[in-house]
Amino acid sequence: MVGRFRGTAGATTRIERMSREWILRVTCPDATGIVHAVTGVLASLGANITESQQFSSPDSLQFFLRVQFVTNNDSDAETLQSSLAEAAHRFTMTVSLQPVEKKTRTLVLVSKAAHCLNTLLFQQSSGQLPIDIVGVAGNHDSLRSLAEFHGHDFHHIPISPETKDAAEARLSALVDDLDVELIVLARYMQILSPDLCARLEGRVINIHHSFLPSFKGAKPYHQAHARGVKIIGATAHYVTPDLDEGPIIEQDVARVDHNRNIADFVQRGQDVEAAVLARAVAWHAEGRVLMDGHRTVVFN
């Protein structure tokens, strides 16, 4: 924002006022007056709303709101939260507030496949992903050079049936040491324990292939090719103790036909996986994903 005043010599002097953009997320039981209450508070603070999306769920009877707004530098998080406290109490709101410029501290877990990690590293380095990759960890050492090429530390945590508990303890310690806010399983071919899934609820995003019909195992694309499927795709979801059944964030598909060989299936599938995972990570980091029971509300 720019203010002007006329000096003693009659010249116009420009005063630059610092501004800051925020993301506000609200979840509460549906009721009349929620938007009015929130926007009224923001108006009283002189905030300018730049983006607003809302959803009222007829199934859960919950209300979801995401507002992006700009304030002058005098309004910090404590001031904003204090100003919203009365409305939050009146409507039993769960409120989340973060600056737009905040980068989510992210740990990427990998095994041997490079396509998802490569996309995340490139998009983060080019400014397309609002995350700060604080490290890459893998149960194999195969992708160390890729991570280090992009300037990220690689942590090799090998896992065997006999060392799984110790390896997970190392992983958990790494999460704490690096102050990790989000973990991305970029084709990480290990199953997290129920205890770790519970501790990190809502903070772990996984990607896996999606086939109709579904094929499990080490070579799903080979199985799909053998069965002549016409659609392949990918699903990004939050990780829960129930394997591959967490709340879905994003999905996409690509058409294939009998002219495609196995290599084509794998390539197209990997392209979709990488794109879907990157979108899910971006939406999470931008505060666009809100939980509605076992489902998500995604303001994309």
SEFI-445435 format. One line per 5 residues: number of its first residue (from 1); their letters; for each residue x, y, z of N, C-alpha, C, CB. Coordinates in steps of 0.1 Angstrom, whole numbers, plus 2048, in hexadecimal, padded with zeros to 3 digits. Glycine has a CB too. Example, Ala and Ser with C-alpha at 12.3 -4.5 7.8 and 13.67 -1.06 7.14 Angstrom:
1> AS> 884,7C7,84E,87B,7D3,84E,884,7DF,84E,871,7D3,85A | 880,7EA,847,889,7F5,847,881,800,84F,88D,7FA,839 .
This chain:
1> MVGRF> 809,7F4,800,800,800,800,809,80C,800,7F6,800,80C | 804,817,7FA,80C,823,7F8,805,82F,7FE,810,826,7EA | 80B,837,807,805,843,80C,80D,84F,807,805,843,81B | 806,85B,806,80D,867,801,80A,873,80A,808,86A,7F2 | 814,87B,80C,812,888,812,81A,893,80C,814,887,822 .
6> RGTAG> 816,89F,80D,81D,8AA,806,827,8B0,810,813,8B5,801 | 834,8B1,80D,83E,8B6,815,83E,8C5,815,84B,8B2,811 | 847,8CB,81E,847,8DA,81F,84B,8E1,812,851,8DD,82A | 852,8DA,80A,856,8E1,7FD,84C,8DE,7F2,864,8DB,7F9 | 841,8D8,7F6,836,8D5,7EC,838,8C9,7E4,836,8E1,7E3 .
11> ATTRI> 843,8C1,7E6,846,8B5,7DE,83E,8AA,7E4,855,8B1,7DE | 839,8A0,7DC,832,894,7E1,83C,88A,7E5,828,88F,7D6 | 83B,885,7F2,843,87B,7F7,83B,86E,7F8,849,87F,804 | 841,863,7F5,83A,856,7F5,83F,84E,802,83D,84D,7E8 | 835,849,809,839,841,815,834,833,812,832,847,822 .
16> ERMSR> 83D,829,812,83A,81B,810,836,815,81D,846,814,809 | 82A,810,81D,825,808,829,826,7F9,826,817,80C,82D | 82D,7F3,82F,82F,7E4,82E,821,7DD,82F,839,7DF,838 | 81F,7D3,827,813,7CB,828,816,7BD,829,809,7CE,81C | 80D,7B5,82E,80F,7A6,82F,802,79F,82B,814,7A3,83D .
21> EWILR> 804,794,824,7F8,78C,820,7F7,77F,829,7F9,788,811 | 7EB,77C,82C,7E8,771,836,7DE,767,830,7E3,776,843 | 7DF,75B,835,7D5,751,832,7CE,74D,83F,7DC,744,82B | 7C1,74F,83E,7B8,74B,84A,7AF,740,846,7B0,757,84F | 7AF,735,84E,7A6,72A,84C,79D,728,858,7AF,71D,849 .
26> VTCPD> 791,725,855,787,724,860,77F,717,85D,77E,730,861 | 77D,70F,868,774,703,868,76B,704,874,77C,6F6,867 | 75E,703,872,755,703,87D,747,6FD,879,753,712,882 | 73F,6FB,883,731,6F7,87F,72A,702,877,729,6F4,88C | 723,6FD,86D,71C,707,864,712,70F,86C,716,6FF,858 .
31> ATGIV> 712,71C,869,708,725,86F,708,732,867,70D,728,87E | 6FE,73A,86A,6FC,747,863,705,751,869,6ED,74B,864 | 70C,759,861,714,764,865,723,762,867,70F,768,872 | 727,756,863,736,753,865,73E,75C,85C,739,744,861 | 73B,75D,84F,743,765,846,743,774,84A,73E,764,837 .
36> HAVTG> 737,778,84E,735,786,852,73E,789,85F,726,789,856 | 73E,780,868,746,782,874,755,783,871,744,776,87E | 75A,77A,868,768,779,865,76C,786,85D,76C,76D,85D | 765,788,852,768,794,84A,766,7A1,851,760,794,83D | 75D,7A2,85A,75B,7AE,862,768,7B1,86B,74F,7AC,86C .
41> VLASL> 76D,7A6,870,77A,7A8,878,785,7AD,86F,77E,79B,87F | 786,7A7,863,791,7AB,85A,78F,7B9,855,791,7A1,84E | 782,7BD,853,780,7CB,84F,784,7D5,85A,771,7CC,84B | 781,7D1,866,784,7DA,871,793,7DC,873,77E,7D4,87E | 79B,7D2,86E,7A9,7D3,86E,7AF,7DA,862,7AF,7C5,870 .
46> GANIT> 7A6,7DE,859,7AB,7E4,84C,7B1,7DA,842,7B5,7EE,84F | 7AD,7CD,844,7B3,7C3,83B,7AC,7C3,82D,7B2,7B5,841 | 7B3,7BF,823,7AD,7BE,816,7AD,7B0,811,7B5,7C7,80B | 7A1,7AA,80F,7A0,79C,80B,7A3,79B,7FD,791,797,80E | 7AD,791,7FA,7B1,78F,7EC,7AC,782,7E6,7C0,78F,7EC .
51> ESQQF> 7A7,779,7EF,7A1,76C,7EB,799,766,7F6,7AD,762,7E7 | 78D,761,7F2,784,75B,7FC,77C,750,7F6,77B,766,802 | 77D,744,7FD,775,738,7F9,76F,732,805,77E,72E,7F2 | 763,72D,803,75B,727,80E,753,71B,80A,752,731,815 | 750,712,813,748,706,810,741,702,81C,751,6FB,80B .
56> SSPDS> 734,6FF,81A,72B,6FA,825,728,6EC,822,71E,703,826 | 72C,6E2,82A,72A,6D4,827,71C,6D0,82C,735,6CC,82E | 714,6CB,822,707,6C6,826,707,6B9,82E,6FE,6C5,81A | 713,6B2,82D,714,6A5,833,719,6A6,842,71E,69C,82B | 723,6AE,844,729,6AF,851,723,6BB,859,738,6B0,851 .
61> LQFFL> 71C,6C4,852,717,6D0,857,722,6D9,85D,70D,6CD,862 | 72E,6D8,856,739,6E1,85A,73B,6EC,84F,746,6D8,85B | 740,6F7,854,743,702,84B,752,704,849,73C,70F,850 | 757,707,83D,765,708,83A,767,715,833,76A,6FC,832 | 771,71D,838,774,72A,832,783,72C,831,76E,735,83A .
66> RVQFV> 788,730,825,796,734,823,796,742,81E,79D,72A,81A | 79D,74B,825,79D,759,821,7AC,75D,820,795,762,82B | 7B0,764,815,7BD,769,813,7BB,778,814,7C4,765,806 | 7C3,77F,81C,7C1,78E,81D,7CF,795,820,7B7,791,829 | 7CF,7A2,81E,7DB,7AA,820,7D8,7B4,82B,7DE,7B1,813 .
71> TNNDS> 7E2,7B5,834,7E2,7BF,83F,7EE,7C8,83E,7E0,7B8,84D | 7EE,7D3,845,7FA,7DA,846,803,7D4,851,7F8,7E9,84A | 80F,7D8,852,819,7D1,85A,816,7D2,869,826,7D7,858 | 80C,7DA,86D,809,7DC,87B,801,7CF,880,801,7E8,87D | 7FB,7C8,877,7F3,7BC,87B,7FC,7B0,87B,7E7,7BB,872 .
76> DAETL> 7FF,7AA,887,806,79E,887,7FD,792,88B,812,79E,892 | 802,786,88B,7F9,77A,88D,7F2,77B,89B,802,76E,88D | 7F9,780,8A5,7F2,781,8B2,7E7,78B,8B2,7FD,785,8BD | 7E8,796,8AB,7DE,7A0,8AA,7D2,79A,8A3,7E3,7AD,8A3 | 7D5,793,898,7CA,78E,890,7C2,783,897,7CF,788,883 .
81> QSSLA> 7C9,77A,89E,7C3,76F,8A6,7BB,775,8B1,7CD,766,8AB | 7C0,77F,8B8,7B9,786,8C2,7AC,78C,8BD,7C1,790,8C9 | 7AD,793,8B2,7A1,799,8AC,796,78F,8A8,7A5,7A2,8A0 | 79A,783,8A4,791,779,8A0,78C,770,8AB,798,770,895 | 791,772,8B7,78E,769,8C2,77F,769,8C6,796,76E,8CF .
86> EAAHR> 778,775,8C6,76A,775,8C9,762,76D,8BF,765,783,8CA | 764,76F,8B2,75D,768,8A8,760,759,8A9,760,76D,89A | 76D,756,8AB,770,748,8AC,769,741,8B7,780,746,8AE | 768,747,8C3,761,742,8CE,752,740,8CB,763,74A,8DB | 74C,74B,8C5,73E,74B,8C3,739,740,8B9,739,758,8BD .
91> FTMTV> 742,73D,8AF,73E,733,8A5,745,726,8A7,741,738,897 | 74D,724,8B2,755,718,8B4,75E,715,8A9,74B,70C,8B7 | 765,71E,8A5,76E,71D,899,77B,717,89D,771,72B,893 | 780,70F,893,78F,70B,893,795,714,889,791,6FC,88F | 79F,71C,88E,7A5,727,885,7B3,724,883,7A3,735,88C .
96> SLQPV> 7B8,726,877,7C6,725,873,7CA,731,86B,7C8,718,86A | 7D5,737,86F,7DA,743,869,7E9,742,866,7D7,74F,872 | 7ED,746,859,7FB,745,856,7FE,750,84B,7FE,737,850 | 80A,755,84B,80E,75F,841,80F,758,834,81B,766,845 | 80B,75E,829,80D,758,81C,81B,754,818,807,762,811 .
101> EKKTR> 824,75D,81D,832,75A,819,839,74F,821,83A,766,81B | 832,749,82B,837,73E,832,839,732,82A,82F,73B,83F | 845,72C,82A,848,720,823,847,714,82C,856,720,81C | 83F,70A,829,83D,6FE,831,84A,6F5,831,831,6F5,82C | 84F,6F3,83D,85B,6EB,83F,858,6DC,83B,861,6EC,84D .
106> TLVLV> 85E,6D7,831,85A,6CA,82B,866,6C0,82A,854,6CD,81D | 863,6B4,82E,86C,6A9,82D,866,69F,822,86F,6A2,83A | 86E,69C,818,86A,693,80E,870,685,810,86E,699,800 | 868,67B,810,86D,66D,812,86C,666,804,864,666,81C | 877,65F,801,878,658,7F4,87D,64A,7F5,880,661,7EA .
111> SKAAH> 87C,643,7EB,883,636,7EA,88C,636,7DE,878,62A,7E8 | 888,631,7D2,890,630,7C6,88B,639,7BB,892,622,7C2 | 87D,63A,7BA,877,641,7AE,87A,650,7B0,868,63E,7AD | 87E,657,7A5,883,664,7A6,878,66F,7A1,88F,666,79E | 86E,66A,79A,865,674,793,85E,67E,79C,85B,66C,78B .
116> CLNTL> 859,679,7A7,852,682,7B0,85B,68C,7B7,849,67A,7BB | 866,686,7BC,870,68F,7C3,875,699,7B9,87C,686,7C8 | 878,695,7AD,87E,69F,7A3,874,6AA,7A0,880,698,796 | 867,6A7,79F,85D,6B2,79D,85C,6BB,7A9,84F,6AC,79A | 85C,6B5,7B5,85B,6BE,7C2,868,6C7,7C3,85A,6B5,7CE .
121> LFQQS> 873,6C1,7C0,880,6C9,7C1,880,6D5,7B7,88C,6C0,7C0 | 87C,6D1,7AB,87C,6DC,7A0,872,6E7,7A3,879,6D6,793 | 865,6E3,7A7,85B,6ED,7A9,85E,6F5,7B6,84D,6E6,7AB | 864,6EF,7C0,868,6F7,7CC,873,701,7C8,86D,6ED,7D7 | 87D,6FC,7C1,888,705,7BE,884,710,7B4,894,6FD,7B7 .
126> SGQLP> 87A,70E,7AC,875,718,7A2,86A,721,7A8,871,711,796 | 867,71F,7B5,85D,727,7BB,84F,724,7B9,85F,735,7B7 | 84C,718,7B3,83E,714,7B0,838,70D,7BC,83E,70A,7A5 | 840,708,7C6,83B,701,7D2,83E,70A,7DE,840,6F3,7D3 | 835,70D,7E6,837,716,7F2,83C,70D,7FE,82B,71E,7F6 .
131> IDIVG> 847,706,7FC,84C,6FD,806,85B,700,807,849,6EE,803 | 860,6FC,813,86F,6FC,816,873,6EE,818,872,706,822 | 879,6E8,80E,87D,6DA,810,88A,6DA,819,881,6D3,802 | 888,6D5,825,892,6D5,82F,89B,6C8,82F,88C,6D7,83D | 897,6BF,826,89F,6B3,825,897,6A8,81D,8A2,6AD,833 .
136> VAGNH> 89F,69F,818,89A,693,811,89F,687,818,89E,693,802 | 897,67D,81B,89B,671,822,896,665,819,895,670,830 | 89E,65B,819,89B,64F,811,8A0,642,818,8A0,650,803 | 898,637,815,89C,62A,81A,8A7,624,811,890,621,81C | 8A9,62A,805,8B4,627,7FC,8BC,634,7FA,8AE,621,7EE .
141> DSLRS> 8C8,632,7F5,8D1,63E,7F3,8D1,642,7E5,8DF,63A,7F7 | 8C8,63D,7DD,8C8,63F,7CE,8C6,64E,7CA,8BD,637,7C8 | 8BE,655,7D2,8BA,663,7CD,8C2,66E,7D5,8AC,665,7D0 | 8CD,66A,7DB,8D5,673,7E2,8DA,67E,7D9,8E1,66C,7E9 | 8E0,67A,7CD,8E6,684,7C4,8DB,68E,7BF,8EC,67D,7B8 .
146> LAEFH> 8CF,689,7BD,8C4,692,7B8,8C1,69D,7C3,8B8,68A,7B4 | 8C0,698,7CF,8BD,6A1,7DA,8C8,6AB,7DC,8BA,69A,7E7 | 8D5,6A6,7DC,8E0,6AF,7DE,8E2,6B9,7D3,8EC,6A7,7E1 | 8DF,6B5,7C6,8E0,6BD,7BB,8D8,6CA,7BD,8DC,6B6,7AE | 8CC,6C8,7C3,8C3,6D4,7C6,8C6,6DA,7D3,8B5,6CF,7C6 .
151> GHDFH> 8D1,6D6,7DA,8D5,6DD,7E6,8CF,6D8,7F3,8D3,6EB,7E5 | 8CA,6CC,7F3,8C3,6C7,7FF,8CA,6BB,805,8B4,6C3,7FB | 8CA,6BB,812,8D1,6B0,819,8C9,6A3,817,8D2,6B3,828 | 8D0,698,815,8CA,68B,814,8CD,682,820,8CE,684,807 | 8C3,67C,826,8C4,674,832,8C1,666,82E,8BB,679,83D .
156> HIPIS> 8CB,65D,82E,8C9,64F,82B,8C5,647,837,8D6,648,824 | 8B8,642,837,8B3,63B,842,8AF,62D,83D,8A7,642,849 | 8B8,623,83C,8B5,616,837,8AB,60F,840,8C1,60E,835 | 8A2,607,83A,898,600,842,898,5F1,83E,88A,606,840 | 897,5E8,848,895,5DA,846,88B,5D6,850,8A3,5D2,847 .
161> PETKD> 885,5CA,84E,87C,5C5,859,882,5C5,867,877,5B7,855 | 88F,5C3,868,895,5C2,875,897,5D0,87B,8A2,5BA,875 | 899,5DA,872,89D,5E8,877,892,5F2,875,8A9,5ED,86F | 886,5EE,872,87B,5F7,86F,878,601,87A,86E,5F0,86B | 877,5FB,886,874,604,892,87F,60E,894,873,5FB,89F .
166> AAEAR> 88C,60A,893,897,613,895,897,61E,88A,8A4,60B,896 | 894,61A,87E,894,623,873,889,62D,874,893,61B,865 | 87E,629,879,873,632,87A,876,63C,886,866,62B,87D | 87D,637,890,881,640,89B,88A,64B,896,888,638,8A6 | 894,647,88D,89D,651,886,895,65B,87E,8A7,64A,87D .
171> LSALV> 88B,656,877,883,65F,86F,87B,668,877,879,657,866 | 875,663,882,86E,66C,88B,877,677,891,867,664,896 | 883,673,895,88C,67C,89B,890,687,890,899,675,8A0 | 891,683,884,895,68C,879,889,697,877,897,685,86C | 87D,692,878,872,69B,877,872,6A6,882,864,693,878 .
176> DDLDV> 876,6A1,88E,876,6AB,899,882,6B4,898,877,6A3,8A7 | 88E,6AF,894,89A,6B7,893,899,6C2,888,8A6,6AE,890 | 892,6BE,87D,891,6C8,872,884,6D0,873,890,6C0,865 | 87D,6CF,87E,870,6D6,880,867,6D5,874,873,6E5,883 | 865,6C9,870,85D,6C6,864,84E,6C8,866,860,6B7,85F .
181> ELIVL> 848,6CF,85C,83A,6D2,85D,832,6C9,853,837,6E0,85A | 838,6C4,849,832,6BB,83F,83C,6B1,83A,82D,6C4,833 | 837,6A4,839,83F,699,834,838,695,827,840,68D,83E | 840,694,81C,83A,690,80F,841,682,80C,83D,69A,804 | 838,678,809,83D,66B,805,83D,66B,7F6,834,660,80B .
186> ARYMQ> 849,66D,7F0,84A,66F,7E2,84E,661,7DC,855,67A,7DE | 845,658,7DC,847,64A,7D8,850,643,7E2,84D,649,7CA | 84E,646,7EF,855,63F,7FA,84E,632,7FC,855,648,807 | 856,627,7FA,850,61A,7F9,851,613,807,857,611,7EF | 84E,61A,812,84E,615,81F,841,619,826,85A,619,827 .
191> ILSPD> 83C,611,82F,82F,614,836,833,61A,843,826,607,837 | 82D,625,846,82F,62C,853,827,624,85E,82C,63B,853 | 82C,623,86A,825,61C,874,818,624,878,82E,61A,881 | 80E,61D,87E,802,624,882,805,62F,88C,7F8,61A,888 | 80F,62D,895,812,637,89F,817,643,899,81C,631,8A9 .
196> LCARL> 820,642,88F,826,64E,888,81B,655,880,832,64A,880 | 813,64D,87A,808,653,872,7FF,65B,87B,7FF,648,86B | 7FC,656,887,7F3,65D,890,7FA,66A,895,7EF,654,89C | 807,669,898,80E,675,89D,80F,680,892,81C,671,8A2 | 810,67C,886,812,686,87B,805,688,873,81D,681,872 .
201> EGRVI> 7FA,685,879,7ED,686,872,7EB,694,86B,7E1,684,87C | 7E7,694,85F,7E5,6A0,857,7F2,6A7,852,7DE,6AA,860 | 7FD,6A0,854,80A,6A6,851,812,69D,847,812,6A9,85D | 80C,692,842,813,689,839,80B,687,82D,816,67C,840 | 811,68A,821,80A,688,814,810,67D,80C,809,696,80C .
206> NIHHS> 808,674,807,80D,669,7FF,808,669,7F1,809,65B,806 | 80F,663,7E8,80A,662,7DA,80A,653,7D6,813,66A,7D0 | 800,64F,7D0,800,641,7CA,7F8,640,7BD,7FB,637,7D5 | 7FB,636,7B6,7F4,634,7A9,7E5,631,7AC,7FA,629,7A1 | 7DC,634,7A2,7CE,631,7A3,7CA,62B,796,7C6,63E,7A5 .
211> FLPSF> 7C6,61E,797,7C2,617,78B,7B3,612,78D,7CB,60B,789 | 7AC,611,782,79F,60A,782,7A0,5FE,778,794,614,77D | 7A1,5F2,77D,7A1,5EE,78B,7AE,5F0,791,79D,5DF,78D | 7AF,5EF,79F,7BB,5F2,7A6,7C5,5E6,7A5,7B8,5F5,7B4 | 7D2,5EA,7A4,7DC,5E0,7A3,7E6,5E3,7AE,7E3,5DF,795 .
216> KGAKP> 7EA,5D9,7B6,7F3,5DB,7C1,800,5D4,7BE,7ED,5D6,7CF | 80A,5D7,7C6,817,5D0,7C4,821,5D9,7BF,815,5C4,7BC | 82D,5D3,7BC,839,5DB,7B8,838,5E0,7A9,845,5D2,7B9 | 830,5DA,7A1,82F,5DF,793,821,5E0,78E,836,5D4,789 | 81A,5EA,794,80C,5EC,790,80A,5F0,782,806,5F7,799 .
221> YHQAH> 813,5F8,77C,811,5FC,76E,813,5F0,765,81C,606,76A | 81B,5E6,768,81C,5DA,760,80F,5D2,760,828,5D2,765 | 809,5D1,76C,7FD,5CA,76E,7F2,5D1,766,7F9,5C9,77D | 7F1,5DE,767,7E7,5E6,760,7E8,5E4,751,7E8,5F5,764 | 7F5,5E4,74C,7F7,5E2,73E,7F2,5D5,739,806,5E4,73A .
226> ARGVK> 7F5,5CB,741,7F1,5BD,73E,7E2,5BC,73E,7F6,5B3,748 | 7DB,5C4,746,7CC,5C3,746,7C6,5CD,73C,7C7,5C6,754 | 7CE,5D5,735,7C8,5DE,72B,7C0,5E9,730,7C0,5D6,722 | 7C4,5EF,73C,7BC,5FA,741,7BC,606,738,7C1,5FE,74F | 7B2,60F,739,7B1,61A,730,7B3,627,737,7A3,61A,72A .
231> IIGAT> 7B4,627,745,7B6,633,74D,7C0,62F,758,7A9,638,753 | 7CA,637,759,7D4,636,764,7D4,644,76B,7E2,632,75F | 7D8,644,777,7D8,651,77F,7DF,650,78C,7CA,655,781 | 7DD,65A,794,7E4,65B,7A1,7DB,662,7AB,7F1,663,7A0 | 7DD,65F,7B8,7D6,665,7C3,7E0,66A,7CD,7CC,65B,7C9 .
236> AHYVT> 7DE,676,7D2,7E6,67C,7DD,7DD,67D,7E9,7EC,68A,7D9 | 7E1,678,7F4,7D8,678,800,7E1,679,80D,7D0,66B,800 | 7DA,67D,817,7E0,67D,824,7E2,66F,829,7D8,686,82F | 7ED,66C,830,7F0,65F,835,7E9,65D,843,7FF,65D,837 | 7E3,651,844,7DD,64D,851,7E1,63F,854,7CD,64E,850 .
241> PDLDE> 7DE,63A,860,7E2,62C,862,7DB,622,859,7DE,628,870 | 7D0,625,852,7CA,61D,848,7D1,61F,83B,7BA,620,847 | 7D8,615,836,7E1,616,82B,7D9,61B,81F,7E7,609,828 | 7DE,626,819,7D9,62C,80C,7CA,62F,80D,7DB,622,801 | 7C5,632,819,7B7,635,81A,7B5,643,821,7B0,62A,822 .
246> GPIIE> 7BF,64B,821,7BE,658,828,7B6,662,81F,7CC,65E,82A | 7B2,66D,825,7AB,677,81E,7B2,67C,811,7A8,683,827 | 7AA,67C,806,7B0,67E,7F9,7B1,68E,7F6,7A7,678,7ED | 7BC,692,7F1,7BE,6A0,7EE,7BD,6A3,7E0,7CC,6A4,7F3 | 7C3,69A,7D7,7C2,69D,7C9,7C3,690,7C1,7CD,6A7,7C4 .
251> QDVAR> 7BD,68F,7B5,7BE,684,7AD,7BE,688,79E,7B2,67A,7AF | 7C4,680,795,7C3,683,787,7C5,676,77F,7CE,68E,783 | 7C2,676,773,7C3,66A,76A,7C8,66E,75D,7B5,663,769 | 7CD,664,756,7D2,665,748,7CC,659,740,7E1,666,747 | 7C8,65B,734,7C3,650,72C,7CE,649,725,7B9,655,721 .
256> VDHNR> 7CD,63C,724,7D6,633,71D,7CF,629,714,7E0,62B,727 | 7D5,623,70B,7CE,619,702,7D8,60E,6FE,7C8,620,6F6 | 7D4,605,6F5,7DB,5FA,6F2,7E9,5FD,6EA,7D3,5F1,6E9 | 7EA,609,6E5,7F6,60D,6DF,802,610,6E8,7F3,619,6D6 | 7FE,612,6F5,808,615,6FF,810,609,704,802,61D,70B .
261> NIADF> 81D,609,704,824,5FE,70A,826,601,719,832,5FC,703 | 82D,5F7,71F,82F,5F9,72E,836,605,732,836,5EC,733 | 841,608,72A,848,614,72D,840,621,72C,854,615,723 | 837,621,722,82D,62D,721,824,62E,72E,825,62B,715 | 81F,622,732,817,622,73E,81E,628,74A,812,613,741 .
266> VQRGQ> 82A,623,74C,832,627,757,835,636,756,840,620,758 | 839,63B,74B,83C,649,749,830,652,74B,842,64C,73B | 825,64F,745,819,657,747,814,656,755,80D,652,73E | 815,64A,75C,811,649,76A,81A,652,773,811,63B,76E | 827,652,770,830,65A,778,82D,669,777,83E,656,775 .
271> DVEAA> 82A,66D,76A,827,67B,768,81B,67F,770,825,67D,759 | 811,677,770,805,67B,777,808,67B,786,7F9,671,774 | 80F,671,78B,812,670,799,819,67D,79E,81B,664,79C | 824,681,796,82C,68C,79A,823,699,79A,837,68E,791 | 81B,69B,790,812,6A7,790,808,6A7,79B,80B,6A8,782 .
276> VLARA> 802,69C,79D,7F7,69B,7A8,7FE,69E,7B6,7F0,68E,7A8 | 809,698,7B8,810,69A,7C5,814,6A9,7C7,81C,691,7C6 | 819,6AF,7BD,81D,6BD,7BE,811,6C6,7C0,824,6C1,7B1 | 806,6C3,7BA,7FA,6CC,7BD,7F5,6CA,7CB,7EF,6C8,7B3 | 7F5,6BE,7D0,7F1,6BB,7DD,7FA,6C2,7E7,7F0,6AC,7E0 .
281> VAWHA> 807,6C1,7E5,810,6C8,7EE,80E,6D7,7EE,81F,6C4,7EB | 80D,6DD,7E2,80A,6EB,7E1,7FE,6EF,7E8,80A,6EF,7D3 | 7F3,6E8,7E6,7E6,6EC,7ED,7E7,6EB,7FC,7DB,6E3,7E7 | 7EE,6E0,801,7EF,6DF,80F,7F7,6EB,815,7F7,6D2,813 | 802,6EE,80E,80B,6F9,813,804,706,812,818,6F9,80B .
286> EGRVL> 7FB,708,809,7F4,715,808,7E7,715,810,7F0,717,7F9 | 7E6,70B,819,7DA,70B,822,7CD,709,81A,7DA,717,82A | 7CD,702,80F,7C1,701,807,7B9,6F3,80A,7C4,701,7F9 | 7BF,6EB,813,7B9,6DE,816,7B4,6DE,824,7C3,6D3,814 | 7A7,6DD,826,7A1,6DC,833,79A,6CE,835,796,6E7,835 .
291> MDGHR> 79A,6C9,841,795,6BC,844,786,6BC,847,79D,6B5,84F | 77E,6B3,841,770,6B2,843,76E,6A3,846,767,6B7,837 | 771,69F,853,771,691,856,77C,689,84F,763,68B,853 | 777,67F,847,781,677,83F,783,67C,831,77C,668,83F | 77D,688,82F,77E,68E,821,785,69B,823,770,690,81B .
296> TVVFN> 788,6A1,817,78F,6AE,817,786,6B8,810,79D,6AD,811 | 787,6C5,814,782,6D0,80C,78E,6D7,807,779,6D9,815 | 78F,6D8,7FA,79B,6DE,7F3,797,6EA,7EC,7A2,6D4,7E9 | 79C,6F6,7F0,799,703,7EA,7A5,705,7E0,798,70E,7F4 | 7A4,6FF,7D4,7AF,701,7CB,7AB,70B,7C0,7B3,6F4,7C4 .
